[in-house]
Amino acid sequence: MRSVVLLSGGLDSAVSLAQAVLDSEVVLCLTMDYGQKAARKEIAAAAALAAHYKVPHRVVELPFLAQITRTSLVDRSVAVPEPPAEILDNLEEARATAAAVWVPNRNGLFISIAACFAEAMGCQQVVTGFNREEAVTFPDNSLAFIEATNRALSFSTLSGVRVVSYTARLNKAEIVALGKRLGVPWNLIWSCYYGGETMCGRCESCRRLARAMAAVGEGG
């Protein structure tokens, strides 16, 4: 089995890469630069992780995404939501923060691009880091999305490339636990929506990471 891994440099994709290296021959890690605030740090983290696992790394630039959306992930004039830890599981609040960081068809586009590489390179699967926790408010993290995407890929790729997510059934704490067992180098990941010198610790991504690390007794 040969794989292309979508690697943002965050928790989910780093653990997915570690698992994919065990389960398949990973021939390429892809990182998407769509003008997000954290692009520089995500690319650096992904490159470091790919180097750690001795896998080639490539960045795909998608500047048009930043041009067509006002999401807080790319718009420098719009603040990224910073929800308190105690409301992370409040569905109404989570839907509001999800809407603020939504990028139109992002995962659909990323997977389609990765599938192009996978088919061209003779790979059977695209590995992506989804999770059960955020699938509640991000439908493109869900098992239903994976199933629907694989149905579409059965038509759009001659070789029948499929999407695989080793983490889609897990919450963040379970993903940290898996990463701990796999020996993922936590010092290399970047899970912040901002692109500062250090992770902010206040955005939703940082909050979820911190909570998961604490639950498993891991350092950040």
N, C-alpha and C positions, 0 to 999 in steps of 0.2 A: 504494500500500500504506500502510495506517494502522496504527499500533502503540500498544500500552500496554506500558510497561516496568516490570518489577518491579525496584526500585532500593533495595538495602540500604545503599548508600554505600561498599561494599567494592570490592576490585579487580575481580572478575569482572563485577559489575553495572555498574560505571562504564565499563569497556571495552565492554560490551554496549550501553550507552546511546550511547556515541560512534559505534559501528558502526550502530546502529539509526537514528540521526539522518541518517547518510549514505544508508542504504538505504530509508528510509521516512519518512512523516510521523508523528512521535511526538506523540501528542495528550495523553498523560498519563504521569507517573511515579508509581508507587504504592510506599509504604513501609509495612511492617507493624510495628506496636507490639504485641508480645505479652508485655510485661513483662520483656524481656531486659535483662540488666545494661547492655548497651551501647546501649539504646534511644535515649537522649537524644543521644548522639554519632552514632549511625547516622542518625537523623532529620535532624540538623543537616548531616551530610555529604551526604545525599541531596538535601536542599533546596538546598544550595550547588551541587551538580552539576547539578540540574535548572535552576537559575537560570543557570548558566554556558551551558547549551545552550538556554536560552530555552524550556523546556518546563514546563507547569503541574505542580505537585507536590501530592500528597494523602497524608495519613497515615490508615491504617485501624487502628483499635484492636481488639485481640483479647484482652482480659484473661483470658478463660476458659482460654487455652492455659497461662498461668502457673499457673492454679489446678489443672490436671489432671496436671501433670508435675513431677518433681523434678530435671529436667535442671540441670546446673551453669550453663547459660546464664541461668537465671532464679532459681534457688534461692540466696538470699544466704548460706545456711548451708553450701553445698557449693562447694568450690574448683574453679575451672576447671583442667583439666589443663595442665601446662606442660612438654611433652616437649622434651628436648634436640634440637638440630637434627640430630644424627647418627642419630636413630632415626625420623625422619619417614617413611622408606621401609621401615621394619620393619612387615610386615603385621600381626603379632600386636599390637604396640604401637599401631599406627594404628587397629585395630579397637576397642581398649580406649578410646582417647581419643574415637573417634567415638561409641561408646555413651554416654559421659559427657556429650556435648553434643547428643545426639539429642532432637528435639522431635517428638512423635507427628504423623505425616502433615503436617508443616509445609509442604513444597513442594507437596504435593497440594492443601492448603487454599489456599495463596497463589495458585496458578495458577487454581484454581476461582474465587476472588474476582476476580482480574484478568480472567478470561474474562467474568465478568458485566459488568464495566466495558467491556471491549472490544466485546462484542456490543451493549450499549446505546449505545455511542458510534460504532458503525459502523466498528470496527477489525477487521482481518483476522487480526491476530496479537498474541500476548503474548510479549514478549521477556524471557528470563531468563538469568542468568549462572551456568551450570554449568561444570564443568571435568573433564577426563579424570583428573587427578591424584587428586582426592577421590572420584571415582566408584568407585574401588576399594573404599572403605569406606562411602560414602554412596550407596546404590543409587538414591536420588532425584536424583542428579546425572547419571545415566547416559543414554546414547542409547536404551537399551531403555525407560527410564522415559518419555522424551519420546515415543517411538513409541506406547507404551501410552496415555499421556495424550491424545495426539491422536486415537487411536481412540475414547476415551471422549468427548472434546469433539465428535466428529462426531455423537454422539447427543444431547449435553446442550446444544448451541448450534444454533439454527436456521441461523445464518449460517456455520457451519463454522469457527469461530475455531480457530487452531492455535498451538501453542507453538513458538517458535524460539529456539535458543541458538547464538549465533555462536561461543561459546567452548567448547562441550561436547567438541569433539575436541582441545582444546589443554591442555597442562599449564600450570602457573602462569607459568613463564618465557616460554612462547610467548604467553601472554596479556599479560604485561608488554611483550613485543616488539611485539605488535599495538597495545597502548595507546600505546606510544612513537611508532609510525608515525602514529597518529590524533591525537597531541597531547593525550592525556588529562592534565588538571591533577592530578598526583599529590598536591599539597598539600591537595586537597579531600577525598580519600578517607579512610575509617575502616574498617580491617580487623581491629580488635581485639575480642576477646570481652568485654573489660572496658569500662567507661565512664569511665575516668579522664581527667585533663586531657591526657595524651599516651598514645599506644599503648604497651602494656606491654612489647612486644618478647619476651615469654616464652611466651604462649599459642600453640597450634598455628597459628592463623590468622596471627599476627604472624610466627612462624617461617617459614611458607611464603612469605609476602610478602617477607620479608627475603632469603630464599634466591633467589627469583625475580628480585628487583631486582638482587642482586649478580651473578647469572648473565648479566643483560643489560647490566649496567653503568649502571644507573639509580640515582638518589638516592631515599631513602625519603620 
